[in-house]
Amino acid sequence: MHKNGLIMQYFECYMKDDGSVWKALGEDAQHLKELGVSAVWIPPCCKATSSRDIGYGVYDVYDIGEFDQKNTVRTKYGTKQELHEAIDALHANGIQVYADIVINHKAGADETEKFMAVEVDPQDRMTFISDEYEIEGWTRFIFPGRNNKYSDFKWSWEHFSGTDFNNSNGKTAIYLIMGENKKWSQGVDYELGNYDYLMFANIDYTHPQVREETIKWIDWFIKETKVDGVRLDAIKHINDFFMRDLVNHIRETFGENFYCVGEYWSADKSKLENYMRNTDYQIDLFDVPLHFKFHQASLEGKNFDMRTLFDKTLVNKYNDIAVTFVDNHDSQPHESLQSFVEAWFKPLAYALILLRMDGYPVIFYGDYYGISGENPIPGQKENLDKLIRIRQENAFGEQFDFFDHNNIVGWVRSGNEEHPHGCAVIMSTGDAGEKAMFVGEIHAGEVWADKMGFVADKVTIDEKGQGTFKTNAGSVSVYVQEVK
């Protein structure tokens, strides 16, 4: 379905709160098509706690920039109309749209309610550290600004399993809400004893009304926005059986090709494998273990053994459902999951996801256009443009790996009938060096040059189909046949 596809994540955390993103995205659609982007992952488009909110502090999922709620009609990214126009522009350019949906929690409640709860140990949520007592929590969502349009469902304390603030005494803690069938969900990560609770008012998917309303909402949302897929936020905190049922329902309703990718933030491949099993391999997953390998390699440089780069990664074993990425909004500097790949290693990391056979790669807006805000970081548009062009023109056919040195590694793509030229990739995390690689006797006598423009020396392929390719220190070069 996404053969040679390429996703762009079209946001980062420090974009201006001026409602300009949907408009800019629509205007960028033609350029993205020419670049070779086949799908765009858009930021959460539902009304959040304020227009400054990136979208993960979600308030009303039926408000996509239409109603005057939380002191704003637009979201951080723009109005409902501008969202529709951006999606239409992307579709007109043959680009799919994946919406980021946040269904783990709700934030910015309209009213408080009183209910029974117990405090749990933040480091072990299965351990109670208080008796059951009455608290006053922000759990009542009535959405007065929307006035029952699209749905008249009102959220109350019984629709949630936990919260983090007692309004009656101002105490912040992790509270398990008590009541009929109330407990932390079992189909979640067991970090901190049980990682059902993440933030705000935690949605309880064992409640039949919650399940029914969420399914009703997703049907409305997909019809309303006409998106082609969803990125499921924070799935390690949500009951996995509900996620499986939700995705099955989406595909039954909107077709087998509706795309679903989940964010399970863990470097532990076995946890991701467990999740895949529990959801019947229906949800693609971001290759978080590979991201952490990139981060580690970028910090350790020549001390990192590149031969081990793909060990215990998703793409190594589950190449058809692994979504590969270098960085994203969560890993960027000053964010809670900061693990930003060092700038020098970025071109190497992107070559490793863009020019290899396996995985469905994502380019991060912050790596392409740059990160704004108080600590701006320039993007690497020039390098990425070159790598993406090579992906479109040369990264086809069989793959032969030369991961036989702890710093200098490479691989060859042999090309196919449509794209016969192929390419040879070589990189070093240490000193400058070279590597002999076999590209095929069919290429004997050809002259190959570094399309990245980092190494000037050209390579003539010998009669055995082999060439000796050079790379600079801490760099990547991609050689392709010079076409006169």
N, C-alpha and C positions, 0 to 999 in steps of 0.2 A: 504493500500500500504506500509506503514512503520510500520506494526504491530510489536511492541516491538523493533522498530528500534532505532538506536543511531548514532547521527552525531558527528564527531570530527571537530572542526574548527582548521585547521592545519596551523595557523600562529598567530603571535603577532607582535606588532609594532616595536620592537627593535631587530629583527633578523639581523644578519650580512648581509651587502651588498656584498656577495661573490658568488651569483648565485648557492648556494648549496641546496636550499630547494627542488626543484623537484627531485633531485637525492636522498636526504634523505627520502623524502616521498615514493618514489618507493621502497627503501630498507626497509622501515618500514611497508610496506603493509601487509606482513604475520603476523607480530606482532599485527597490528590493527585488522586483521581478528580474530586472536586467542583471543584478548581482548573482542571482541563482537561489534566492530564498524561496522555499516552497510553502512554508507555514510560519505564521507569526503568533507567538505566545504573548497575549495582551495582559496587562495588570488587572487585578480584581476591579470590576466595573460597578459593583454595588455600593450603595451609600454606606459610608463608614462613620466613625465618631466625629469627624470634621473633614473639611476639604483638604486639610494638611495630611490626613491619614493616607498612607500608601494604599490602603484598602483591606488590610488584614484585620483591622479592628472593625469588623463588619457589623452594621446595625440593621439595615433593612435590605434583604436580598431582592425584594420586588422593586426597589428604587434604583434605577440605573442612570440617575441624573435627570429625573423627571419632576420630583416633588420638593417643596421647600421643607426640608428636614435637616436638623443639626446645623441651622443657620446658613444653609446653602441649597441651591437647586442642583448645580453641577457637582460632580465629584472632583477629586484632584485633577482628573484627566480631561474633564469636559462634560457636556450635556448628553442626554440620551440621543438626541438628533445627531450630534457630532459623532457619537459612537456608531450609529447606524451608517452614517456616511463613510466613516473609516472602513468599516467591514465591507460595505458595497465596493469601495475603491480597491480593497485587497482582492475581493472575489473577481472583480472585473479584470484584474491582472493575473488571475489563475492562482492566487495565493490563499491557502487555507488559514482559518483563524481558530486558535485554541484559547478558550477563556480560562482564566484562573479563578477557581471557585473555592470559597472559604465556608465550610460547613461544620467545622469543629466546635465553634463557639459563637456567641453573640455579644456585642459590646454596646455601651451607651444606652442602657435601658431607660424607659420613660418614667417608671415608678418603682418604688421599693415594695417588698412584701415581707411578711414575717413567716418563718417556717423553722422547723427543727433541723439542727445540723450538729456534726461533731468536727472538731479540729483533728487533722491528721499530721503526722510527721512529714515535713516537706521532703526529707531524704528517703522516707519509706511510707508511701501513701496508704499502705495496708495497715499501718499501726495508728490506732486512735490515741490522741494525747489529751483528750478532754472527755467529759461526760457529754451526753446529748443535751443541748440547750437551745433556746430560741434565739435566732439571729434575725436581723433585718437586712435583706440582700437586694441588690439591683437586678431583679429578674422579671419584671413586668414590662413587656413590649407591646404597645398598642398602636404605634405608628399613626398618631393623629394627623400628621401632614399628608398621609396617603388616603385616609378616610375610606378604608376597606376596598379600594380599587385593586383588582386582580386577586385579592384574597382577604377574607375577613378573619383569618386565624390570628389569635392573640396568644402570646407566649407568657406562661406563668412558671412559678418555681418548680412545679411538678414535671415540667418539660426539660429540666436541667438536672445534672447529677452533682455539680459542684460549683463553687464560686470562691472569690478570694478577698471579700471585703464585708465586714459587718458594720452597717451604717449606724447602728444604735450606739456603738462605742468607738467607732473609727479604727477598729483593729483589722490589720491585714494578716491573713493566714490562709491556709488551704482548708476549705470547709467541704466535707462530704454531706450533701443534703440527705436528710433521713425521710423515710416514708415508704409506702408500699413499693416493693421491688426496687428499692434504691440501693445501689452499690456501684462501685467502679466497674466499667466494662471489662470483660475478660479478653476480648479480641484486640488487644493493644500491646505496645511494647512494654516489657517488664522492667525497663530502666526505672530507678527510684521506686522499686516495688511494684508500681503500676503507673503507666504514663498516660492514663485516660485524661487527667487534668493537665491542661496547658496554660490557659489564661481566660480571663473574663468569666462569663457564665457558660459553663461547659454543657453542650447539648447531649441529651440522654437518648441514644438511638434504640434503647430497649422499649421506649414508650411508643405504643402503637400510633398515637396521634402525630408524634414527631416524624415517624417513618412515612406516614401517609402524606403529611404536609410537605416534606422534603421531596418526595417523588412528584407530587403535584407541582411544586416550584420548579424542579429541573425541567419538566415538560414545558412549562410556561417559558422558562428562560431560554431554552434552545430554540423554541419556535419564535420567540420575540427577537432574539439576536441573530439567528441563522448561523451560529458558530458551527464549526466542523469537528470540534473536539474540546476536551476540557483537561486542564491541569488541576489535579486534586491536591489541595494544600493539606499539609500536616497529617497524612494518613496514618502515621504510627500512633496517633492519639485517638483514632476513631475505630469503633468496632469493625473488624475486618469482614465479618459476615454481612453486615449492612452494606459495606462498600461493594462487596461482590454482587449482592442483590441489586444495588443501585446501578452498577455498570451493566449488568445483564438486562435490567429494565430499559436503560438508555438504548442499548443496541437493538432490543426487540422493537422499540418504538421508532428509532431514527436510523436503523440499518446497521449492518455488521461493520461497515467502514467508519462509523463514528469513532473518533480517536480518543483514547483515555491514557493519560500518564500520571503517575502518582509520585508525590514527594515524600519519601521515607528517609528522613535524614539520619543515616547511620553508616559508619565506615565498615560495619560488620556484615560481610557478605551473607553469613548464615542467617541473620535476621531477615534480610531481604528475600532469601530463598524461602524461608518459612512463610513470609507474607505472600509470595507468589503462589505457593502451594495452597494457602488458605483462600486465595481469591481465584483459584483455577486458572492461573496464568492469563487472566483477562485484562490486566492493567500493566502497561509498560512502566518501568521504573527508571528514575534518574540514577546514573551510575555514580553514586556518592563515594564509594570506595576509590574509584579512579580519580575523582576530584582530589581526594586526600593524598593520593600518590603524587599527583601533579604538584600539590602544595609542598609536600615533603621534598620532592626532587628539586623544587625551586629554592628551597631553603638550604639544602645540603650540597647542591652543586655536584662537584666531582666526587664527593663522598657517597653519593647515592648510586646504587647499582642498577643501571638501566635494564639489565637483563631481567630484573624482578618487577618491572613496571606494571605488567598486566596480571601479576599474581593476585588472586583473591579479589578480582574485579568482576563486575557483572558481564561486561562486554566480552570477557575471555570465555565465558561459558554460555551466556544467554544472549547472543549477539542480536537476535531478532526482537528482543523486548528491552534492550538496554538503550537508554537515552543518555548520550555522552555529552559532557559539558566541562568547561574549564573553570568558570566562576559564574555566580549569579547574585541576585540582590541580597541573599542571606549571607553569603561568604565575603561580600565586599567590606572594606575597612569600616570600623565603627559600628558594625551590626552584631547582633547577638551570636551569630555562628561564624564570626570573622575567621577566614582561613584563605586569604587572598593569595593567589599565585603571583610570585614575583615577576615584575615586568620583563626581565631578560628571558624568562622561560616561557612566556606567553606564546611566541611564535612556534616554539617546539611543541607545546601542548596542543595548540590548534592544528598543527600538522598531524599530530597523533590521532585527532578525532576526525579531521576533514579528509585526510588522504588515505585512510585505511578502509578495508572492506566492511568492517563490522560496526554496528551501532547506528543510532539516529542522532546526528550531532546538533548542538545548539550553540549559536553565537550570542554572547551577552552584550546587550546595548552598551553597557559601561566599558567593555573591552573594545567595542567598535567606535562609538561616538565619544566615549570618555565619561567620567564621573564628575558631576558638578558639586556644588555646595561649598562649605568652608575649606575643605581639603581636596581640591580638584585633582583628578588624575587623568592625564591625556589618554585618548584611545589609541588603538593601533590599526586604524583604518587601512593604511597603505599596505602593511603586511597581510592583513586579513583579506583585502581585495585580491591580492596575488594568490594566496592560498585557496580562496574560494574559486577563482578562475581556473586554477590547476585542477581543483576538484571537478569542475564542470567539463573540462576538456581532456584530462589525462588520467584521473584516478579511477580507472576501470580495469576489469579483468582480474586474473589470478593475482595472488599476493605471495611474494617470497620474502621471508624475514631473515635479516642478518643481525639478530640480537645476540651477538657473540663476544661483546666487550662491555666492561662495566660503565664506560662513558660514551663511546662512539658506537651508535647503532644505526641501522637503516633498513629499508625494505624497498622492494620493487613491485610496481603494478604493471602487468604485462600488456594491458590494453585489451580491447575487444573489437569486433567487426566494425561497429559504429565509431569507436574512438581507438584507432589502432596504435597510437603512438606510445601510450604508457608513460611511466615516470620512475625515477629513482630518487628516493629520499634518504638523506644522511644528516645526522645531527650529533652534536657533542655537548655533554654537560660539563666537560673539562677542557682540555687543551685542544688546539686545532689538530686536525688529523685527516686521515683518508681511509677508505675501505674499498676493497675490490668486491664488486657485486655483479652477478650474472643477470643480464637483461634479455638474453635470447640471441641465438645465432642469426636470426632473421634481421637483427639490427647491426650486424657486422659492417664496419666501415662508416657508420653514421657518426656525426658530431653532435654531442649533447652539451647543453649549457644550463647554468643555474638560473632558473626563472625567477628566483627571489632576488637575484642581482647582488648577492653577498660575496660570491667567489667568481673572479674573472676568468680563471683557467677553464678551458673547455676540455671535454673528454671525448676521445675517439674510441669507439667500441671495437675491440679486436676480433680476429676471425673466429674465436671461440664464443663470441657474444658477451664478453666481459669488459667492464670498464673500471678504472680506479677513480673514485669520486672523492672530492675534498670537501671539508667543512671547516669553518672558522671556530675558534673557541667559543663555547656557550652559544651556539648558533645552529641554524638549520638551513640546508640548501636542498633545492628540488630541481633535479636535472631532467630536461626533456629534449627530444630531438629538435635540433635547429632546422626549421623549415624555411628554405630559401625562397 
